[in-house]
Amino acid sequence: MAVYMISRMTIHDRAEYDKYEERFMDIFDKFDGKLLSVDEEPQVVAGEWKATRSVLMEFPTKSQLFAWLTSPEYQEIGKYRDAGSTADAIIVKGLEPGEFK
């Protein structure tokens, strides 16, 4: 079953965050993920949204998502993400056909 990771972040040091971005796709691509959206100007339709970036990604399975998230390569660049931003992220499961009516 597909799973999705939804992240919102506030970038406070673009130079540090850029170091993360430079290597992100090379690592991400190894784990069969799909980057579905990266948006620095999302349209707010309810509540408040103070984050400066939103990201939506898909993985075929939760185990593949966690293989990427816990990989040594991703952990290595995570220090730049953490130095350049603060983030909130959740993982949600996809729906099977006919599951939600």
Beta strands, then each sheet from edge to edge (+ up, - down):
strand 1: 3-11
strand 2: 34-39
strand 3: 53-59
strand 4: 85-93
sheet 1: 2+ 3- 1+ 4-
end
